[in-house]
Amino acid sequence: MSNKCELRPRRKMSREKIDAIFEELNKTTFKGILRIEYHKTTKDEPGWGDHTWNVSFVENGRNYGNRIFYLNGQREFHGVHGGGADFCYWITFVVMHTVGKAFNGMPMEDFDGKRNRANPDKYPTFEAYQNAKMLPNPEDPFQIRKRWYFQNDMPSVPPTHRFNTGPAIKHSGSYETNNYQLHMTDELFVCEDDFGVPINDKRT
C-alpha cells in the first residue's frame, strides 16, 4: 500500500467544508466512531499542512487506529496512511473519495500515480471493501483462506463494522498452503477479542 493519497480538485476547499464532510460521514457511513482533533498550523505550532485533522476510530473505550488528513491552501488535500489494519485503509478511501466527489477531484495513490474518478459509494461498508480485495479462489471452493483471514482481522475492527465471517476456522498449518481444517459445530460459536467483545455469534 502507499503512504499517502492526494487530491487536487477543481473546486476550492476550506476547513469548514471539510469539517462538514467529516461530521456527515461520522453520522452515516462510520456510525459515530470518529474522534476528530483539528489543528491549525501556526509559526509556533507546525502541522502537516495549513489545516490538519487527526482522526481516531474509537468504540467502547478502545482505539482501533487513526489517520491524518491535511489541507494545504484551497486545492490540495492529503490522507496519510501510516500503516494500520485494513479497516484504516477503508476509512481513508471513503474520506478521500467523498471529498473528491464534493469538490470535483480525482484521488491519487502515490504507489502508482494514477488518478481515479471519485466514487465514495464503491465500498459503502467495510465488508464490501474486504470482499472486493479477497476475490473467490476456484482452488478453495469453501473460501477457507478468505474466511480465515477475515476472522483473524476482526479484532482490529470496531464492533459496529464487523461482519459475519462464517463458521470458525482452525489454522493447522502454514498460511502459504491450503493446510486448513474447517471446524464445524452445532453449538453457538462465540469468539471474543482482548476486550471481551464478541467477534462471531452465529450457528453453522
C-alpha positions, -999 to 999 in steps of 0.1 A, spaced: 0 0 0 11 36 -5 18 61 23 -3 89 11 -34 97 -10 -35 130 -27 -64 151 -40 -61 183 -61 -97 192 -71 -110 218 -94 -132 235 -68 -118 254 -38 -118 236 -4 -120 251 30 -116 239 66 -153 245 73 -164 224 43 -140 195 52 -154 197 88 -189 193 75 -179 162 54 -163 145 85 -194 153 106 -218 138 80 -196 107 74 -194 101 111 -232 102 114 -238 79 85 -211 56 70 -188 55 100 -216 50 126 -203 75 152 -168 60 158 -147 90 146 -129 112 172 -115 142 154 -88 166 166 -83 196 145 -51 217 144 -44 249 126 -7 254 117 10 285 131 46 296 133 48 283 169 28 252 163 36 235 130 15 208 115 12 185 85 -5 213 64 -23 245 69 -51 226 85 -47 191 100 -73 165 112 -61 137 134 -89 111 131 -91 82 155 -116 53 154 -129 47 189 -156 24 202 -163 11 237 -133 29 250 -109 12 226 -89 30 199 -89 9 167 -64 32 148 -61 66 134 -54 86 102 -40 120 94 -57 143 68 -45 177 60 -53 206 37 -28 230 21 -42 261 6 -76 255 -11 -68 229 -37 -45 203 -20 -59 177 3 -40 146 16 -47 114 35 -17 98 52 -19 60 56 8 53 81 2 16 83 -26 0 104 -52 -26 97 -74 -29 66 -102 -10 84 -79 21 84 -74 19 47 -112 17 41 -116 49 62 -90 67 41 -107 55 9 -141 68 19 -129 101 31 -107 109 1 -134 98 -24 -161 118 -6 -140 149 -6 -131 143 -42 -167 140 -53 -177 171 -33 -150 192 -49 -147 177 -84 -114 160 -78 -97 126 -86 -79 109 -57 -44 96 -65 -25 69 -46 13 76 -46 21 39 -52 10 40 -88 5 78 -95 -29 71 -111 -59 94 -105 -92 76 -101 -127 91 -105 -141 98 -71 -165 71 -61 -174 72 -24 -202 46 -29 -179 19 -42 -174 4 -8 -204 15 13 -193 -8 42 -161 -23 54 -174 -58 44 -178 -46 8 -142 -33 9 -129 -66 22 -149 -88 -2 -136 -67 -31 -100 -74 -20 -104 -111 -15 -120 -124 -47 -132 -160 -48 -105 -186 -54 -115 -216 -76 -89 -237 -58 -105 -230 -25 -143 -237 -30 -152 -232 6 -132 -199 7 -114 -211 38 -83 -189 32 -105 -158 28 -126 -165 58 -96 -174 80 -81 -140 70 -113 -122 78 -117 -139 112 -82 -131 122 -87 -94 111 -120 -89 131 -103 -80 164 -89 -49 147 -123 -38 135 -148 -18 157 -177 -40 167 -203 -19 147 -184 -25 115 -177 -63 119 -195 -88 97 -204 -125 95 -173 -145 85 -189 -179 86 -181 -210 108 -149 -208 128 -118 -220 111 -88 -236 128 -55 -228 113 -35 -260 112 -5 -251 90 14 -226 70 -6 -197 56 11 -203 23 -5 -236 19 -41 -249 19 -35 -269 50 -66 -258 69 -93 -276 88 -129 -263 87 -142 -265 123 -179 -272 121 -201 -272 152 -238 -272 160 -231 -252 191 -232 -214 193 -198 -201 183 -186 -170 202 -151 -156 197 -141 -126 217 -113 -101 212 -90 -90 240 -116 -65 253 -143 -93 255 -163 -80 226 -179 -108 205 -164 -112 171 -187 -140 158 -220 -151 173 -237 -174 149 -246 -211 142 -231 -230 113 
